Amino acid sequence: MVRVVTDLLLAEPGLRRLRLDARGVGYLNSAGISVLVQLEKLGRPRGVDLVLVDPPPAVTRPLQASGLWPRFAVEEAPGS
């Protein structure tokens, strides 16, 4: 995922929001948290916000417990 986002950031210099659909995530461990933080860090210097779309409790709880929750924007999926 980090490689795909890196390629996207290089290919789309005008990108300002990267929406990650989290609706289907059933479990998020420290490796998953690390990937989300890496993606957020890749975008930040370029002015790209990482947006979590409809994150379920399996995503929100670990991010809240780790203190990382405020780093991410959240939005509802269209039609939700």
Helices and strands as residue ranges (DSSP letters): H 2-11, E 17-21, H 30-43, G 44-46, E 49-53, H 57-66, G 69-71, E 73-75
